[in-house]
Amino acid sequence: MALIAALLPGASNAQALSNPSIVGGNVKKHADAVLAVMTYTTVPDVTTSNLSVNNGTTGNPGFGQTQLGGGFTLSKSFPLYMEGTLAYSRYDPIFVASDGSEQRAVPTKWNTFSGTVGLGWDFRITNELVLRPILNGTIGRVSSDLKVGQSIFNRVTDSNLQFLENGSLDAYGYGGSLMLDFEHYRENYEIDAELRATDIYLRSFGGSSEAVQGSATAQQVSLWTRWRAPTGLHALDRPVRYVLEAAYSHYFGDSAGVLGFNDLTSLGVGLELDSSRYPVIITRTRAMVRYVFGNNVHGVSFGFAMSF
């Protein structure tokens, strides 16, 4: 997982209304944006596994997400591929409430929880190259934890505000991915590469307010590569390896531009311990430092990964 601290311009501006309402504030539009943000969590992705975007005006995080995920193939004789991700994100849009004469900022916090599973099958092209189609399904929830209290907001009866006050909506998604997986393993070095295209459609259902129903499409193409080779050092009766990693993700559809960028690039370096000589579930443990950058966004990450 990675932690990215980025500075992006962008606070919502508002104009006054003559009747009590939420200003700046087409809440359904923001709900669509929340589902668009959820698209970043539907696919295992190094570049966005843990992402924090700061508000350019206040300096406080306006968006943050954390994702835990992985995937594996059962065996070469029965090449069923399974993957899954669990993710949490927080989105803090800026609203202003007005009764026609007075305006006040409404500090909203929308929380998103989602999980995605995938089932695929490996079609071996060569001994080292696999074509892997994957079927994906997603389920998630968006909820607001705003507490308005006793203020002029109590006189605001707009249905938009009904959602902001502890409202929620559920979302489901379906779609698929197509992956090319290359594994080139030699005694002195190992090369892994994955090229993946994903298209998942997200749609809301249920929820506590009819004011916020939305949809979004997760469309992404990503390339991930890794080089591993011995350092000459030994630990746990196995060679200690150095790891070089590069990843690139490009976002299409509703994912494009929702956080101010259309693509992210990650460059990483780390060390790997091999514990396969011992009777433990974890065979390899990696510590990585990554530099992530894109249009108007950059940051440094530190994280761990494990192989089973």
Contacts in CASP RR format, 6 or more apart in sequence:
PFRMAT RR
TARGET T0000
AUTHOR 0000-0000-0000
METHOD contacts of the structure
MODEL  1
MALIAALLPGASNAQALSNPSIVGGNVKKHADAVLAVMTYTTVPDVTTSN
LSVNNGTTGNPGFGQTQLGGGFTLSKSFPLYMEGTLAYSRYDPIFVASDG
SEQRAVPTKWNTFSGTVGLGWDFRITNELVLRPILNGTIGRVSSDLKVGQ
SIFNRVTDSNLQFLENGSLDAYGYGGSLMLDFEHYRENYEIDAELRATDI
YLRSFGGSSEAVQGSATAQQVSLWTRWRAPTGLHALDRPVRYVLEAAYSH
YFGDSAGVLGFNDLTSLGVGLELDSSRYPVIITRTRAMVRYVFGNNVHGV
SFGFAMSF
1 49 0 8 1.000
1 50 0 8 1.000
1 66 0 8 1.000
1 67 0 8 1.000
1 68 0 8 1.000
1 301 0 8 1.000
1 303 0 8 1.000
1 304 0 8 1.000
2 46 0 8 1.000
2 47 0 8 1.000
2 49 0 8 1.000
2 50 0 8 1.000
2 51 0 8 1.000
2 266 0 8 1.000
2 290 0 8 1.000
2 292 0 8 1.000
2 301 0 8 1.000
2 302 0 8 1.000
2 303 0 8 1.000
3 50 0 8 1.000
3 52 0 8 1.000
3 301 0 8 1.000
3 302 0 8 1.000
3 303 0 8 1.000
4 50 0 8 1.000
4 51 0 8 1.000
4 52 0 8 1.000
4 292 0 8 1.000
4 297 0 8 1.000
4 299 0 8 1.000
4 300 0 8 1.000
4 301 0 8 1.000
5 52 0 8 1.000
5 54 0 8 1.000
5 299 0 8 1.000
5 300 0 8 1.000
6 51 0 8 1.000
6 52 0 8 1.000
6 53 0 8 1.000
6 54 0 8 1.000
6 296 0 8 1.000
6 297 0 8 1.000
6 298 0 8 1.000
6 299 0 8 1.000
7 54 0 8 1.000
7 56 0 8 1.000
7 59 0 8 1.000
7 297 0 8 1.000
8 53 0 8 1.000
8 54 0 8 1.000
8 55 0 8 1.000
8 56 0 8 1.000
8 259 0 8 1.000
8 260 0 8 1.000
8 296 0 8 1.000
8 297 0 8 1.000
9 56 0 8 1.000
9 57 0 8 1.000
9 296 0 8 1.000
10 55 0 8 1.000
10 56 0 8 1.000
10 57 0 8 1.000
11 55 0 8 1.000
11 56 0 8 1.000
11 57 0 8 1.000
11 58 0 8 1.000
11 94 0 8 1.000
12 24 0 8 1.000
12 25 0 8 1.000
12 93 0 8 1.000
12 94 0 8 1.000
12 95 0 8 1.000
13 24 0 8 1.000
14 23 0 8 1.000
14 24 0 8 1.000
14 25 0 8 1.000
14 94 0 8 1.000
14 95 0 8 1.000
14 96 0 8 1.000
14 103 0 8 1.000
15 23 0 8 1.000
15 24 0 8 1.000
16 23 0 8 1.000
16 98 0 8 1.000
16 100 0 8 1.000
16 103 0 8 1.000
17 23 0 8 1.000
17 98 0 8 1.000
17 100 0 8 1.000
18 100 0 8 1.000
19 100 0 8 1.000
20 97 0 8 1.000
20 98 0 8 1.000
20 99 0 8 1.000
20 100 0 8 1.000
20 152 0 8 1.000
20 155 0 8 1.000
20 156 0 8 1.000
20 157 0 8 1.000
20 158 0 8 1.000
21 97 0 8 1.000
21 98 0 8 1.000
21 156 0 8 1.000
21 158 0 8 1.000
21 160 0 8 1.000
22 95 0 8 1.000
22 96 0 8 1.000
22 97 0 8 1.000
22 106 0 8 1.000
22 156 0 8 1.000
22 158 0 8 1.000
22 160 0 8 1.000
22 161 0 8 1.000
22 164 0 8 1.000
23 95 0 8 1.000
23 96 0 8 1.000
23 97 0 8 1.000
23 98 0 8 1.000
23 103 0 8 1.000
24 95 0 8 1.000
24 96 0 8 1.000
25 95 0 8 1.000
25 96 0 8 1.000
25 160 0 8 1.000
26 160 0 8 1.000
27 95 0 8 1.000
27 160 0 8 1.000
27 163 0 8 1.000
27 164 0 8 1.000
27 211 0 8 1.000
27 212 0 8 1.000
28 160 0 8 1.000
28 211 0 8 1.000
28 212 0 8 1.000
28 213 0 8 1.000
28 214 0 8 1.000
30 93 0 8 1.000
30 110 0 8 1.000
31 142 0 8 1.000
31 163 0 8 1.000
31 169 0 8 1.000
31 204 0 8 1.000
31 212 0 8 1.000
31 213 0 8 1.000
31 214 0 8 1.000
32 214 0 8 1.000
32 215 0 8 1.000
32 216 0 8 1.000
32 254 0 8 1.000
33 91 0 8 1.000
33 93 0 8 1.000
33 258 0 8 1.000
34 91 0 8 1.000
34 110 0 8 1.000
34 112 0 8 1.000
34 142 0 8 1.000
35 142 0 8 1.000
35 171 0 8 1.000
35 202 0 8 1.000
35 204 0 8 1.000
35 214 0 8 1.000
35 215 0 8 1.000
35 216 0 8 1.000
35 254 0 8 1.000
36 216 0 8 1.000
36 254 0 8 1.000
36 255 0 8 1.000
36 258 0 8 1.000
37 63 0 8 1.000
37 65 0 8 1.000
37 89 0 8 1.000
37 91 0 8 1.000
37 112 0 8 1.000
37 258 0 8 1.000
37 259 0 8 1.000
38 87 0 8 1.000
38 89 0 8 1.000
38 112 0 8 1.000
38 114 0 8 1.000
38 140 0 8 1.000
38 142 0 8 1.000
38 171 0 8 1.000
38 202 0 8 1.000
38 216 0 8 1.000
38 218 0 8 1.000
39 200 0 8 1.000
39 202 0 8 1.000
39 216 0 8 1.000
39 217 0 8 1.000
39 218 0 8 1.000
39 219 0 8 1.000
39 220 0 8 1.000
39 251 0 8 1.000
39 254 0 8 1.000
39 255 0 8 1.000
39 258 0 8 1.000
40 48 0 8 1.000
40 51 0 8 1.000
40 65 0 8 1.000
40 89 0 8 1.000
40 218 0 8 1.000
40 251 0 8 1.000
40 255 0 8 1.000
40 259 0 8 1.000
41 48 0 8 1.000
41 65 0 8 1.000
41 67 0 8 1.000
41 85 0 8 1.000
41 87 0 8 1.000
41 89 0 8 1.000
41 112 0 8 1.000
41 114 0 8 1.000
41 115 0 8 1.000
41 116 0 8 1.000
42 85 0 8 1.000
42 87 0 8 1.000
42 114 0 8 1.000
42 115 0 8 1.000
42 116 0 8 1.000
42 136 0 8 1.000
42 138 0 8 1.000
42 173 0 8 1.000
42 198 0 8 1.000
42 200 0 8 1.000
42 202 0 8 1.000
42 218 0 8 1.000
43 85 0 8 1.000
43 116 0 8 1.000
43 136 0 8 1.000
43 177 0 8 1.000
43 196 0 8 1.000
43 198 0 8 1.000
43 200 0 8 1.000
43 218 0 8 1.000
43 220 0 8 1.000
43 222 0 8 1.000
44 67 0 8 1.000
44 69 0 8 1.000
44 70 0 8 1.000
44 71 0 8 1.000
44 83 0 8 1.000
44 84 0 8 1.000
44 85 0 8 1.000
45 67 0 8 1.000
45 220 0 8 1.000
45 222 0 8 1.000
45 247 0 8 1.000
45 249 0 8 1.000
46 224 0 8 1.000
46 245 0 8 1.000
46 247 0 8 1.000
46 266 0 8 1.000
46 290 0 8 1.000
47 222 0 8 1.000
47 247 0 8 1.000
47 248 0 8 1.000
47 249 0 8 1.000
47 264 0 8 1.000
47 265 0 8 1.000
47 266 0 8 1.000
47 292 0 8 1.000
48 65 0 8 1.000
48 67 0 8 1.000
48 249 0 8 1.000
48 264 0 8 1.000
49 66 0 8 1.000
49 67 0 8 1.000
49 68 0 8 1.000
49 69 0 8 1.000
50 65 0 8 1.000
50 66 0 8 1.000
50 67 0 8 1.000
50 301 0 8 1.000
51 63 0 8 1.000
51 64 0 8 1.000
51 65 0 8 1.000
52 61 0 8 1.000
52 63 0 8 1.000
52 64 0 8 1.000
52 65 0 8 1.000
53 61 0 8 1.000
53 62 0 8 1.000
53 63 0 8 1.000
53 64 0 8 1.000
53 259 0 8 1.000
53 297 0 8 1.000
54 60 0 8 1.000
54 61 0 8 1.000
54 62 0 8 1.000
55 61 0 8 1.000
55 62 0 8 1.000
55 92 0 8 1.000
60 92 0 8 1.000
61 90 0 8 1.000
61 92 0 8 1.000
62 90 0 8 1.000
62 91 0 8 1.000
62 92 0 8 1.000
63 89 0 8 1.000
63 90 0 8 1.000
63 91 0 8 1.000
63 92 0 8 1.000
63 259 0 8 1.000
64 89 0 8 1.000
64 90 0 8 1.000
64 91 0 8 1.000
65 87 0 8 1.000
65 88 0 8 1.000
65 89 0 8 1.000
65 90 0 8 1.000
65 112 0 8 1.000
66 87 0 8 1.000
66 88 0 8 1.000
66 89 0 8 1.000
67 85 0 8 1.000
67 86 0 8 1.000
67 87 0 8 1.000
68 85 0 8 1.000
68 86 0 8 1.000
68 87 0 8 1.000
69 83 0 8 1.000
69 84 0 8 1.000
69 85 0 8 1.000
69 86 0 8 1.000
70 83 0 8 1.000
70 84 0 8 1.000
70 85 0 8 1.000
71 81 0 8 1.000
71 82 0 8 1.000
71 83 0 8 1.000
71 84 0 8 1.000
72 81 0 8 1.000
72 82 0 8 1.000
72 83 0 8 1.000
72 308 0 8 1.000
73 79 0 8 1.000
73 80 0 8 1.000
73 81 0 8 1.000
73 122 0 8 1.000
74 80 0 8 1.000
74 81 0 8 1.000
74 82 0 8 1.000
76 124 0 8 1.000
79 121 0 8 1.000
79 122 0 8 1.000
79 123 0 8 1.000
79 124 0 8 1.000
79 130 0 8 1.000
80 119 0 8 1.000
80 120 0 8 1.000
80 121 0 8 1.000
80 122 0 8 1.000
81 118 0 8 1.000
81 119 0 8 1.000
81 120 0 8 1.000
81 121 0 8 1.000
81 122 0 8 1.000
81 132 0 8 1.000
81 134 0 8 1.000
82 117 0 8 1.000
82 118 0 8 1.000
82 119 0 8 1.000
82 120 0 8 1.000
83 117 0 8 1.000
83 118 0 8 1.000
83 134 0 8 1.000
84 115 0 8 1.000
84 116 0 8 1.000
84 117 0 8 1.000
84 118 0 8 1.000
85 114 0 8 1.000
85 115 0 8 1.000
85 116 0 8 1.000
86 114 0 8 1.000
86 115 0 8 1.000
87 112 0 8 1.000
87 113 0 8 1.000
87 114 0 8 1.000
87 115 0 8 1.000
87 116 0 8 1.000
88 111 0 8 1.000
88 112 0 8 1.000
88 113 0 8 1.000
89 111 0 8 1.000
89 112 0 8 1.000
89 114 0 8 1.000
90 109 0 8 1.000
90 110 0 8 1.000
90 111 0 8 1.000
90 112 0 8 1.000
91 109 0 8 1.000
91 110 0 8 1.000
91 112 0 8 1.000
92 107 0 8 1.000
92 108 0 8 1.000
92 109 0 8 1.000
92 110 0 8 1.000
93 108 0 8 1.000
93 110 0 8 1.000
94 105 0 8 1.000
94 106 0 8 1.000
94 108 0 8 1.000
95 105 0 8 1.000
95 106 0 8 1.000
95 108 0 8 1.000
95 164 0 8 1.000
96 103 0 8 1.000
96 104 0 8 1.000
96 105 0 8 1.000
96 106 0 8 1.000
97 103 0 8 1.000
97 104 0 8 1.000
97 106 0 8 1.000
97 152 0 8 1.000
97 153 0 8 1.000
97 156 0 8 1.000
97 161 0 8 1.000
98 104 0 8 1.000
99 152 0 8 1.000
99 155 0 8 1.000
99 156 0 8 1.000
102 152 0 8 1.000
104 151 0 8 1.000
104 152 0 8 1.000
104 153 0 8 1.000
106 146 0 8 1.000
106 148 0 8 1.000
106 153 0 8 1.000
106 164 0 8 1.000
107 146 0 8 1.000
108 144 0 8 1.000
108 146 0 8 1.000
108 164 0 8 1.000
109 144 0 8 1.000
109 145 0 8 1.000
109 146 0 8 1.000
110 142 0 8 1.000
110 143 0 8 1.000
110 144 0 8 1.000
111 142 0 8 1.000
111 143 0 8 1.000
111 144 0 8 1.000
111 145 0 8 1.000
112 140 0 8 1.000
112 141 0 8 1.000
112 142 0 8 1.000
112 143 0 8 1.000
113 140 0 8 1.000
113 141 0 8 1.000
114 138 0 8 1.000
114 139 0 8 1.000
114 140 0 8 1.000
114 141 0 8 1.000
114 171 0 8 1.000
115 138 0 8 1.000
115 139 0 8 1.000
115 140 0 8 1.000
116 136 0 8 1.000
116 137 0 8 1.000
116 138 0 8 1.000
116 200 0 8 1.000
117 136 0 8 1.000
117 137 0 8 1.000
118 134 0 8 1.000
118 135 0 8 1.000
118 136 0 8 1.000
118 137 0 8 1.000
119 134 0 8 1.000
119 135 0 8 1.000
120 132 0 8 1.000
120 133 0 8 1.000
120 134 0 8 1.000
120 135 0 8 1.000
121 132 0 8 1.000
121 133 0 8 1.000
122 130 0 8 1.000
122 131 0 8 1.000
122 132 0 8 1.000
122 181 0 8 1.000
123 130 0 8 1.000
123 131 0 8 1.000
123 132 0 8 1.000
123 133 0 8 1.000
124 130 0 8 1.000
125 131 0 8 1.000
128 182 0 8 1.000
128 183 0 8 1.000
128 184 0 8 1.000
129 180 0 8 1.000
129 181 0 8 1.000
129 182 0 8 1.000
130 180 0 8 1.000
130 181 0 8 1.000
130 182 0 8 1.000
130 183 0 8 1.000
131 178 0 8 1.000
131 179 0 8 1.000
131 180 0 8 1.000
132 178 0 8 1.000
132 179 0 8 1.000
132 180 0 8 1.000
132 181 0 8 1.000
133 176 0 8 1.000
133 177 0 8 1.000
133 178 0 8 1.000
133 179 0 8 1.000
134 176 0 8 1.000
134 177 0 8 1.000
134 178 0 8 1.000
134 179 0 8 1.000
135 175 0 8 1.000
135 176 0 8 1.000
136 173 0 8 1.000
136 174 0 8 1.000
136 175 0 8 1.000
136 176 0 8 1.000
136 177 0 8 1.000
136 198 0 8 1.000
136 200 0 8 1.000
137 172 0 8 1.000
137 173 0 8 1.000
137 174 0 8 1.000
137 175 0 8 1.000
137 200 0 8 1.000
138 171 0 8 1.000
138 172 0 8 1.000
138 173 0 8 1.000
138 174 0 8 1.000
138 200 0 8 1.000
138 202 0 8 1.000
139 170 0 8 1.000
139 171 0 8 1.000
139 172 0 8 1.000
139 173 0 8 1.000
140 170 0 8 1.000
140 171 0 8 1.000
140 172 0 8 1.000
141 168 0 8 1.000
141 169 0 8 1.000
141 170 0 8 1.000
141 171 0 8 1.000
142 168 0 8 1.000
142 169 0 8 1.000
142 170 0 8 1.000
142 171 0 8 1.000
142 204 0 8 1.000
143 166 0 8 1.000
143 167 0 8 1.000
143 168 0 8 1.000
144 163 0 8 1.000
144 164 0 8 1.000
144 165 0 8 1.000
144 166 0 8 1.000
144 167 0 8 1.000
144 168 0 8 1.000
145 166 0 8 1.000
146 164 0 8 1.000
146 165 0 8 1.000
146 166 0 8 1.000
147 165 0 8 1.000
148 154 0 8 1.000
148 161 0 8 1.000
148 164 0 8 1.000
148 165 0 8 1.000
153 161 0 8 1.000
159 209 0 8 1.000
159 210 0 8 1.000
159 211 0 8 1.000
160 211 0 8 1.000
160 212 0 8 1.000
162 208 0 8 1.000
162 209 0 8 1.000
162 211 0 8 1.000
163 169 0 8 1.000
163 208 0 8 1.000
163 209 0 8 1.000
163 211 0 8 1.000
163 212 0 8 1.000
166 208 0 8 1.000
167 207 0 8 1.000
167 208 0 8 1.000
167 209 0 8 1.000
167 212 0 8 1.000
168 207 0 8 1.000
168 208 0 8 1.000
169 204 0 8 1.000
169 205 0 8 1.000
169 206 0 8 1.000
169 207 0 8 1.000
169 208 0 8 1.000
169 209 0 8 1.000
169 212 0 8 1.000
169 213 0 8 1.000
169 214 0 8 1.000
170 204 0 8 1.000
170 205 0 8 1.000
170 206 0 8 1.000
170 207 0 8 1.000
171 202 0 8 1.000
171 203 0 8 1.000
171 204 0 8 1.000
171 205 0 8 1.000
172 202 0 8 1.000
172 203 0 8 1.000
172 205 0 8 1.000
173 200 0 8 1.000
173 201 0 8 1.000
173 202 0 8 1.000
173 203 0 8 1.000
174 200 0 8 1.000
174 201 0 8 1.000
175 199 0 8 1.000
175 200 0 8 1.000
175 201 0 8 1.000
176 198 0 8 1.000
176 199 0 8 1.000
176 200 0 8 1.000
177 196 0 8 1.000
177 197 0 8 1.000
177 198 0 8 1.000
177 199 0 8 1.000
178 196 0 8 1.000
178 197 0 8 1.000
179 194 0 8 1.000
179 195 0 8 1.000
179 196 0 8 1.000
179 197 0 8 1.000
180 194 0 8 1.000
180 195 0 8 1.000
180 196 0 8 1.000
181 193 0 8 1.000
181 194 0 8 1.000
182 191 0 8 1.000
182 192 0 8 1.000
182 193 0 8 1.000
182 194 0 8 1.000
183 190 0 8 1.000
183 191 0 8 1.000
183 192 0 8 1.000
184 190 0 8 1.000
184 191 0 8 1.000
184 192 0 8 1.000
185 191 0 8 1.000
188 229 0 8 1.000
188 230 0 8 1.000
189 227 0 8 1.000
189 228 0 8 1.000
189 229 0 8 1.000
190 226 0 8 1.000
190 227 0 8 1.000
190 228 0 8 1.000
190 229 0 8 1.000
191 225 0 8 1.000
191 226 0 8 1.000
191 227 0 8 1.000
191 228 0 8 1.000
192 224 0 8 1.000
192 225 0 8 1.000
192 226 0 8 1.000
192 228 0 8 1.000
193 223 0 8 1.000
193 224 0 8 1.000
193 225 0 8 1.000
193 226 0 8 1.000
194 222 0 8 1.000
194 223 0 8 1.000
194 224 0 8 1.000
194 225 0 8 1.000
195 221 0 8 1.000
195 222 0 8 1.000
195 223 0 8 1.000
196 220 0 8 1.000
196 221 0 8 1.000
196 222 0 8 1.000
196 223 0 8 1.000
196 224 0 8 1.000
197 220 0 8 1.000
197 221 0 8 1.000
198 218 0 8 1.000
198 219 0 8 1.000
198 220 0 8 1.000
198 221 0 8 1.000
198 222 0 8 1.000
199 217 0 8 1.000
199 218 0 8 1.000
199 219 0 8 1.000
200 217 0 8 1.000
200 218 0 8 1.000
201 215 0 8 1.000
201 216 0 8 1.000
201 217 0 8 1.000
201 218 0 8 1.000
202 215 0 8 1.000
202 216 0 8 1.000
202 217 0 8 1.000
202 218 0 8 1.000
203 214 0 8 1.000
203 215 0 8 1.000
204 212 0 8 1.000
204 213 0 8 1.000
204 214 0 8 1.000
204 215 0 8 1.000
216 254 0 8 1.000
216 255 0 8 1.000
217 253 0 8 1.000
217 254 0 8 1.000
217 255 0 8 1.000
218 254 0 8 1.000
218 255 0 8 1.000
219 251 0 8 1.000
219 252 0 8 1.000
219 253 0 8 1.000
219 254 0 8 1.000
219 255 0 8 1.000
219 256 0 8 1.000
220 249 0 8 1.000
220 250 0 8 1.000
220 251 0 8 1.000
220 252 0 8 1.000
220 255 0 8 1.000
221 249 0 8 1.000
221 250 0 8 1.000
221 252 0 8 1.000
222 247 0 8 1.000
222 248 0 8 1.000
222 249 0 8 1.000
222 250 0 8 1.000
223 247 0 8 1.000
223 248 0 8 1.000
223 249 0 8 1.000
224 245 0 8 1.000
224 246 0 8 1.000
224 247 0 8 1.000
225 245 0 8 1.000
225 246 0 8 1.000
225 247 0 8 1.000
226 243 0 8 1.000
226 244 0 8 1.000
226 245 0 8 1.000
226 246 0 8 1.000
227 243 0 8 1.000
227 244 0 8 1.000
227 245 0 8 1.000
228 241 0 8 1.000
228 242 0 8 1.000
228 243 0 8 1.000
228 244 0 8 1.000
228 272 0 8 1.000
229 241 0 8 1.000
229 242 0 8 1.000
230 239 0 8 1.000
230 240 0 8 1.000
230 241 0 8 1.000
230 242 0 8 1.000
231 239 0 8 1.000
231 240 0 8 1.000
231 241 0 8 1.000
231 242 0 8 1.000
231 271 0 8 1.000
232 239 0 8 1.000
232 240 0 8 1.000
233 239 0 8 1.000
233 240 0 8 1.000
234 240 0 8 1.000
235 273 0 8 1.000
236 273 0 8 1.000
236 274 0 8 1.000
236 275 0 8 1.000
236 277 0 8 1.000
236 278 0 8 1.000
237 277 0 8 1.000
238 273 0 8 1.000
238 274 0 8 1.000
238 275 0 8 1.000
238 276 0 8 1.000
238 277 0 8 1.000
239 274 0 8 1.000
240 271 0 8 1.000
240 272 0 8 1.000
240 273 0 8 1.000
240 274 0 8 1.000
241 271 0 8 1.000
241 272 0 8 1.000
241 274 0 8 1.000
242 269 0 8 1.000
242 270 0 8 1.000
242 271 0 8 1.000
242 272 0 8 1.000
243 268 0 8 1.000
243 269 0 8 1.000
243 270 0 8 1.000
243 271 0 8 1.000
243 272 0 8 1.000
243 286 0 8 1.000
243 288 0 8 1.000
244 268 0 8 1.000
244 269 0 8 1.000
244 270 0 8 1.000
245 266 0 8 1.000
245 267 0 8 1.000
245 268 0 8 1.000
245 269 0 8 1.000
245 270 0 8 1.000
245 288 0 8 1.000
245 290 0 8 1.000
246 265 0 8 1.000
246 266 0 8 1.000
246 267 0 8 1.000
246 268 0 8 1.000
247 265 0 8 1.000
247 266 0 8 1.000
248 263 0 8 1.000
248 264 0 8 1.000
248 265 0 8 1.000
248 266 0 8 1.000
249 263 0 8 1.000
249 264 0 8 1.000
250 262 0 8 1.000
250 263 0 8 1.000
251 257 0 8 1.000
251 261 0 8 1.000
251 262 0 8 1.000
251 263 0 8 1.000
256 262 0 8 1.000
259 297 0 8 1.000
260 295 0 8 1.000
260 296 0 8 1.000
260 297 0 8 1.000
261 294 0 8 1.000
261 295 0 8 1.000
261 296 0 8 1.000
261 297 0 8 1.000
262 295 0 8 1.000
263 294 0 8 1.000
263 295 0 8 1.000
264 292 0 8 1.000
264 293 0 8 1.000
264 294 0 8 1.000
264 297 0 8 1.000
265 292 0 8 1.000
265 293 0 8 1.000
265 294 0 8 1.000
266 290 0 8 1.000
266 291 0 8 1.000
266 292 0 8 1.000
266 301 0 8 1.000
267 290 0 8 1.000
267 291 0 8 1.000
268 288 0 8 1.000
268 289 0 8 1.000
268 290 0 8 1.000
268 291 0 8 1.000
269 288 0 8 1.000
269 289 0 8 1.000
270 286 0 8 1.000
270 287 0 8 1.000
270 288 0 8 1.000
270 289 0 8 1.000
271 286 0 8 1.000
271 287 0 8 1.000
272 284 0 8 1.000
272 285 0 8 1.000
272 286 0 8 1.000
272 287 0 8 1.000
273 284 0 8 1.000
273 285 0 8 1.000
273 286 0 8 1.000
274 283 0 8 1.000
274 284 0 8 1.000
275 282 0 8 1.000
275 283 0 8 1.000
275 284 0 8 1.000
275 285 0 8 1.000
276 283 0 8 1.000
276 284 0 8 1.000
281 308 0 8 1.000
282 306 0 8 1.000
282 307 0 8 1.000
282 308 0 8 1.000
283 307 0 8 1.000
283 308 0 8 1.000
284 306 0 8 1.000
284 307 0 8 1.000
285 304 0 8 1.000
285 305 0 8 1.000
285 306 0 8 1.000
285 307 0 8 1.000
286 304 0 8 1.000
286 305 0 8 1.000
286 306 0 8 1.000
286 307 0 8 1.000
287 302 0 8 1.000
287 303 0 8 1.000
287 304 0 8 1.000
288 301 0 8 1.000
288 302 0 8 1.000
288 303 0 8 1.000
288 304 0 8 1.000
288 305 0 8 1.000
289 300 0 8 1.000
289 301 0 8 1.000
289 302 0 8 1.000
289 303 0 8 1.000
290 300 0 8 1.000
290 301 0 8 1.000
290 302 0 8 1.000
290 303 0 8 1.000
291 298 0 8 1.000
291 299 0 8 1.000
291 300 0 8 1.000
291 301 0 8 1.000
292 298 0 8 1.000
292 299 0 8 1.000
292 300 0 8 1.000
292 301 0 8 1.000
293 299 0 8 1.000
END
